[in-house]
Amino acid sequence: MEISLERVCRHFELPGEIIALEPFGGGHINDTYRVRCQCDGDEQYVILQRINHAVFTRPDEVMENITRVTDHIRAKLTAAGASDISRRVLQFHLTRDGKSYYRDEAGGYWRVCDFIAGASTWDVPKTQEQLYQAARAFGVFGAMLADLPGPPLFETIPQFHDGRNRYRQFTDALAKDAKKRAASVKEEIDFLQTRAEMLLLPGKLIESGQIPLRITHNDTKVNNVMLDDATGEGLCVIDLDTVMSGLTFYDFGDLVRTTVAGCEEDETDLSKVQADPQRFQAVLEGYLSSAGAFLTPIEREHLVFGGKYMSMIMGTRFLTDYLNGDVYYKIHRPGHNLDRCRVQFQIVASLERQSDALEAMVRRMA
């Protein structure tokens, strides 16, 4: 069923009449559009987005999480007398019947938030300062949510970073070997199996009560932070669909995983895939500058582990999908998921070789 985007927009309280609407951004999950509105001669942009309910099967719970999180951050910014609050936390528009989302006649879920002007996202950071600012913004995000009251947030993607679950999925795929590929990837399988304990450790830390569950973003790519065009400051954390309970080293580790090597996720020349300690330092300095005050000693002790763990998680997921016949991730060439897996495992190996130096760096800064 074809859905009229303008008709969807009219279900929301918008800041004026719609005068233009265009696809926006390069996200792979949700469909995103920028809407230009006009009221009394003034123009204002908002973002219209369809939530992918094949990935997020309970969009109502996603939006309840987001509303709780953004309301809490906005209240804290207001209490602190912060400037530019409308650019530091996402502001969502309600529908005309007071909901945070609209469900269309075809079953699609939609939301609208303000467009943050004068700020940009970067898929590939150009400078160490951008790494620092993105990491600092995620640290601020975690610190502000450390005292979120009320019940736990909904788990929007069950067992998302649960290493035990990901390892179980891998062993199932290996046992089935649906495409008879296991024999050709013995090296990758051995790499994973010899590090299985790494994937099991977070569950043990949680169950033993050694490490606290926090509100975490769970998708801390640099392009999920808006950087001010004029000052370069990390202004606002976006893409909040995966915000839920987690461990701080998930967020720090995913930042490390996606930035420390400075290469494409599917790089085929593995000699180019090396963890750069200067990149690690920029991420660490930025994150600790804002999150350091609320981290417990055991959370700080596991920051380097977080980089290895999140790289192992993603490498495991890519290898599992390769064994299953490339049914989850989109591929653009034969062996694409295997290339992605090898990059992640190479990052793990590089971080392992430098662990002592990186751990010492954490201790100095903490």
C-alpha positions as CSV (number, residue, x, y, z in Angstrom):
1,M,0.0,0.0,0.0
2,E,1.4,3.4,-1.0
3,I,1.4,5.8,1.9
4,S,1.2,9.6,1.4
5,L,4.0,11.2,3.3
6,E,2.2,14.5,3.5
7,R,-0.9,12.8,4.9
8,V,1.3,11.2,7.5
9,C,2.8,14.6,8.4
10,R,-0.6,16.1,8.9
11,H,-1.2,13.7,11.8
12,F,1.5,15.5,13.8
13,E,1.6,19.0,15.4
14,L,4.0,20.6,12.9
15,P,5.4,24.2,13.1
16,G,3.6,25.3,9.9
17,E,2.4,24.3,6.5
18,I,4.4,21.7,4.5
19,I,6.2,23.3,1.5
20,A,8.8,20.6,0.7
21,L,9.6,17.0,1.6
22,E,12.7,15.0,0.6
23,P,14.6,11.8,1.5
24,F,17.4,12.6,4.0
25,G,20.5,10.9,5.4
26,G,22.0,7.5,4.7
27,G,20.6,5.3,7.5
28,H,20.2,1.6,6.7
29,I,17.3,0.8,9.1
30,N,14.6,3.5,9.1
31,D,13.2,5.6,6.3
32,T,14.0,9.2,6.9
33,Y,12.8,12.5,5.3
34,R,13.4,16.1,5.9
35,V,10.3,18.3,5.8
36,R,10.3,22.1,5.3
37,C,7.5,23.9,7.0
38,Q,6.5,27.6,6.7
39,C,4.6,29.7,9.2
40,D,4.1,33.5,9.0
41,G,7.0,33.8,6.6
42,D,9.5,31.8,8.8
43,E,10.8,28.4,7.7
44,Q,11.6,25.4,9.9
45,Y,12.7,21.9,9.2
46,V,11.6,18.7,10.9
47,I,12.6,15.1,10.4
48,L,9.9,12.5,9.5
49,Q,10.9,8.9,10.1
50,R,9.3,5.6,9.6
51,I,10.4,3.1,12.3
52,N,11.5,-0.3,10.8
53,H,9.2,-2.6,12.7
54,A,10.8,-5.6,11.2
55,V,13.9,-4.8,13.3
56,F,12.1,-3.0,16.2
57,T,9.1,-5.2,16.6
58,R,7.5,-3.0,19.4
59,P,7.8,0.6,18.1
60,D,5.5,1.8,20.9
61,E,8.1,0.6,23.4
62,V,10.9,2.2,21.4
63,M,9.1,5.5,21.6
64,E,8.3,5.2,25.3
65,N,12.0,4.6,25.9
66,I,13.0,7.6,23.8
67,T,10.4,9.8,25.4
68,R,11.6,8.9,28.9
69,V,15.3,9.4,28.0
70,T,14.9,12.7,26.1
71,D,12.5,14.2,28.8
72,H,15.1,13.3,31.5
73,I,18.0,14.9,29.6
74,R,16.0,18.0,28.8
75,A,15.0,18.4,32.4
76,K,18.7,18.1,33.5
77,L,19.9,20.6,30.9
78,T,17.2,23.0,32.0
79,A,18.1,22.7,35.7
80,A,21.7,23.3,34.8
81,G,20.9,26.4,32.9
82,A,22.4,25.0,29.7
83,S,22.3,27.1,26.5
84,D,21.0,25.8,23.2
85,I,18.9,23.1,24.8
86,S,16.9,22.5,21.6
87,R,20.1,21.5,19.8
88,R,21.4,19.3,22.7
89,V,18.6,16.8,22.9
90,L,16.1,15.5,20.4
91,Q,12.6,17.1,20.6
92,F,9.8,14.9,19.2
93,H,6.4,16.2,18.1
94,L,3.2,14.7,19.3
95,T,0.4,13.6,17.0
96,R,-2.9,15.5,17.1
97,D,-4.2,12.9,19.6
98,G,-1.2,13.3,21.9
99,K,0.9,10.3,21.0
100,S,4.7,10.2,20.2
101,Y,4.1,8.1,17.1
102,Y,1.5,7.6,14.4
103,R,0.5,4.2,13.0
104,D,-0.7,4.4,9.4
105,E,-3.4,2.2,7.7
106,A,-0.7,-0.2,6.4
107,G,0.7,-0.8,9.9
108,G,3.7,1.5,9.6
109,Y,4.9,3.5,12.5
110,W,6.0,7.1,12.1
111,R,7.6,9.9,14.3
112,V,8.6,13.5,13.8
113,C,11.4,15.4,15.6
114,D,13.0,18.8,15.1
115,F,15.9,19.1,12.7
116,I,19.1,20.3,14.4
117,A,20.4,23.2,12.2
118,G,24.1,24.1,12.0
119,A,25.3,20.7,12.9
120,S,26.5,17.6,10.9
121,T,27.3,14.0,11.3
122,W,30.4,12.3,10.0
123,D,30.6,8.7,8.8
124,V,34.4,8.8,8.9
125,P,35.9,11.3,11.4
126,K,38.5,13.6,9.8
127,T,40.4,14.5,12.9
128,Q,41.3,13.3,16.4
129,E,39.2,16.2,17.7
130,Q,36.1,14.8,16.1
131,L,36.8,11.5,17.8
132,Y,37.2,13.2,21.1
133,Q,34.0,15.2,20.7
134,A,31.9,12.2,19.7
135,A,33.2,10.2,22.6
136,R,32.7,13.1,25.0
137,A,29.0,13.4,23.8
138,F,28.4,9.7,24.4
139,G,29.9,10.1,27.9
140,V,27.6,13.0,28.6
141,F,24.7,11.0,27.4
142,G,25.5,8.1,29.8
143,A,26.2,10.4,32.7
144,M,22.9,12.2,32.4
145,L,21.0,8.9,32.3
146,A,22.8,7.4,35.3
147,D,20.0,8.5,37.6
148,L,17.0,7.9,35.3
149,P,14.1,7.1,37.7
150,G,11.4,4.5,37.3
151,P,11.4,0.9,35.9
152,P,14.0,-0.4,33.5
153,L,13.7,0.6,29.9
154,F,12.2,-1.8,27.4
155,E,14.6,-4.2,25.7
156,T,14.0,-3.0,22.1
157,I,16.2,-5.7,20.5
158,P,16.4,-8.7,22.9
159,Q,19.9,-10.0,23.7
160,F,21.4,-7.4,21.4
161,H,25.0,-7.4,22.8
162,D,24.6,-10.7,24.7
163,G,27.8,-12.7,23.9
164,R,26.3,-15.9,25.1
165,N,23.4,-15.6,22.7
166,R,25.7,-14.6,19.8
167,Y,28.0,-17.6,20.5
168,R,25.0,-19.9,20.6
169,Q,23.9,-18.6,17.3
170,F,27.3,-19.3,15.9
171,T,27.5,-22.8,17.2
172,D,24.1,-23.6,15.7
173,A,25.2,-22.2,12.4
174,L,28.4,-24.2,12.5
175,A,26.6,-27.5,13.4
176,K,24.2,-27.0,10.5
177,D,26.8,-25.7,8.0
178,A,23.9,-25.0,5.6
179,K,26.1,-23.9,2.7
180,K,29.1,-26.2,3.4
181,R,31.4,-23.3,4.1
182,A,32.8,-24.3,7.5
183,A,35.8,-26.2,6.0
184,S,37.0,-23.1,4.2
185,V,36.9,-20.8,7.2
186,K,38.7,-23.0,9.8
187,E,41.1,-20.3,10.8
188,E,38.2,-17.9,11.6
189,I,36.3,-20.6,13.5
190,D,39.4,-21.4,15.5
191,F,40.0,-17.8,16.3
192,L,36.5,-17.5,17.7
193,Q,36.4,-20.7,19.6
194,T,39.6,-20.0,21.4
195,R,38.1,-16.7,22.6
196,A,34.7,-18.0,23.5
197,E,35.3,-17.0,27.2
198,M,35.5,-13.4,26.1
199,L,31.9,-13.6,24.8
200,L,30.7,-15.3,28.0
201,L,32.3,-12.9,30.5
202,P,29.8,-10.0,30.5
203,G,27.0,-12.3,31.5
204,K,29.0,-13.6,34.4
205,L,29.9,-10.1,35.5
206,I,26.2,-9.1,35.5
207,E,25.0,-12.2,37.2
208,S,27.6,-12.0,40.0
209,G,26.7,-8.3,40.6
210,Q,30.3,-7.2,40.0
211,I,29.3,-4.6,37.4
212,P,26.3,-2.3,37.3
213,L,23.7,-2.3,34.5
214,R,23.4,1.2,33.1
215,I,21.3,3.0,30.5
216,T,23.4,2.6,27.3
217,H,23.0,3.8,23.7
218,N,24.2,0.5,22.3
219,D,25.0,1.9,18.8
220,T,27.8,4.4,19.5
221,K,29.1,5.1,16.0
222,V,30.5,8.5,15.5
223,N,27.8,9.4,13.0
224,N,25.2,9.1,15.8
225,V,26.5,12.4,17.3
226,M,25.7,15.8,15.8
227,L,28.8,18.0,15.7
228,D,28.4,21.8,15.7
229,D,29.5,23.1,12.3
230,A,31.0,26.3,13.8
231,T,32.7,25.0,17.0
232,G,33.1,21.2,16.3
233,E,31.5,20.5,19.7
234,G,29.6,17.2,20.1
235,L,26.1,18.6,20.6
236,C,23.5,15.9,20.5
237,V,23.3,12.1,20.5
238,I,20.9,10.8,18.0
239,D,19.5,7.4,16.8
240,L,18.0,6.4,20.1
241,D,16.2,3.2,19.1
242,T,18.6,0.9,20.9
243,V,18.8,2.9,24.1
244,M,18.2,0.3,26.9
245,S,19.9,-1.4,29.8
246,G,23.5,-2.4,29.1
247,L,27.1,-2.1,30.2
248,T,29.2,1.0,29.9
249,F,31.9,-0.9,28.0
250,Y,29.4,-1.8,25.3
251,D,29.2,1.9,24.4
252,F,32.9,2.6,24.9
253,G,33.8,-0.6,23.1
254,D,31.6,0.1,20.1
255,L,33.2,3.5,19.7
256,V,36.7,1.9,19.8
257,R,35.6,-0.9,17.4
258,T,34.3,1.6,14.8
259,T,37.1,4.1,15.0
260,V,40.4,2.7,16.2
261,A,41.5,1.1,12.9
262,G,40.5,4.0,10.6
263,C,39.5,1.7,7.8
264,E,36.4,0.5,6.0
265,E,34.4,-2.3,7.7
266,D,35.0,-4.6,4.7
267,E,38.7,-3.8,4.0
268,T,40.3,-6.7,2.2
269,D,43.9,-5.8,2.9
270,L,44.2,-6.8,6.5
271,S,47.7,-5.2,6.8
272,K,45.8,-1.9,6.9
273,V,43.6,-3.0,9.9
274,Q,45.6,-2.0,13.0
275,A,44.4,-0.5,16.2
276,D,45.9,3.0,16.3
277,P,46.8,4.0,19.9
278,Q,46.4,7.7,19.1
279,R,42.8,7.1,18.0
280,F,42.2,5.0,21.1
281,Q,43.6,7.8,23.2
282,A,41.3,10.4,21.6
283,V,38.2,8.3,22.3
284,L,39.3,7.5,25.8
285,E,40.1,11.1,26.7
286,G,36.7,12.3,25.3
287,Y,34.7,9.6,27.0
288,L,36.4,9.9,30.4
289,S,36.2,13.7,30.3
290,S,32.4,13.3,30.7
291,A,31.7,9.8,32.0
292,G,34.7,9.3,34.2
293,A,33.0,10.7,37.3
294,F,30.2,8.1,37.4
295,L,32.2,5.0,36.3
296,T,33.0,2.5,39.0
297,P,36.6,1.0,39.2
298,I,35.5,-2.2,37.5
299,E,33.9,-0.3,34.7
300,R,37.1,1.5,34.1
301,E,39.1,-1.7,34.3
302,H,37.0,-3.2,31.4
303,L,37.2,-0.3,28.9
304,V,39.9,-1.9,26.9
305,F,38.1,-5.2,27.1
306,G,35.1,-3.4,25.7
307,G,36.9,-2.7,22.4
308,K,37.9,-6.3,22.1
309,Y,34.4,-7.6,23.1
310,M,32.4,-5.5,20.7
311,S,34.7,-6.4,17.9
312,M,34.3,-10.1,18.8
313,I,30.5,-9.7,18.9
314,M,30.4,-8.2,15.4
315,G,33.0,-10.6,14.0
316,T,30.9,-13.5,15.4
317,R,27.7,-12.1,13.9
318,F,29.4,-11.7,10.4
319,L,30.9,-15.2,10.6
320,T,27.5,-16.7,11.7
321,D,25.8,-15.0,8.8
322,Y,28.4,-16.2,6.3
323,L,27.9,-19.8,7.6
324,N,24.1,-19.4,7.3
325,G,24.4,-18.2,3.7
326,D,24.3,-14.4,4.1
327,V,20.7,-14.2,5.2
328,Y,20.9,-11.2,7.6
329,Y,23.4,-8.6,6.3
330,K,23.2,-7.2,2.8
331,I,26.2,-8.2,0.8
332,H,27.7,-6.7,-2.4
333,R,30.1,-9.5,-3.4
334,P,30.8,-13.1,-2.7
335,G,32.5,-13.5,0.7
336,H,31.5,-10.0,1.8
337,N,30.5,-11.1,5.3
338,L,33.7,-13.1,5.6
339,D,35.7,-10.0,4.8
340,R,33.8,-8.1,7.5
341,C,34.4,-10.8,10.0
342,R,38.1,-10.8,9.3
343,V,38.4,-7.1,9.8
344,Q,36.7,-7.4,13.2
345,F,38.9,-10.3,14.3
346,Q,42.0,-8.4,13.1
347,I,40.9,-5.5,15.4
348,V,40.6,-7.9,18.3
349,A,44.1,-9.3,17.6
350,S,45.6,-5.8,17.3
351,L,44.0,-4.7,20.6
352,E,45.2,-7.9,22.3
353,R,48.8,-7.2,21.2
354,Q,48.6,-3.7,22.6
355,S,46.5,-4.5,25.7
356,D,49.2,-3.7,28.3
357,A,49.9,-0.3,26.9
358,L,46.3,0.6,26.4
359,E,45.4,-0.6,30.0
360,A,48.2,1.6,31.3
361,M,46.8,4.5,29.3
362,V,43.4,4.0,31.0
363,R,45.0,3.9,34.4
364,R,46.9,7.1,33.8
365,M,43.8,9.0,32.6
366,A,41.4,7.5,35.2
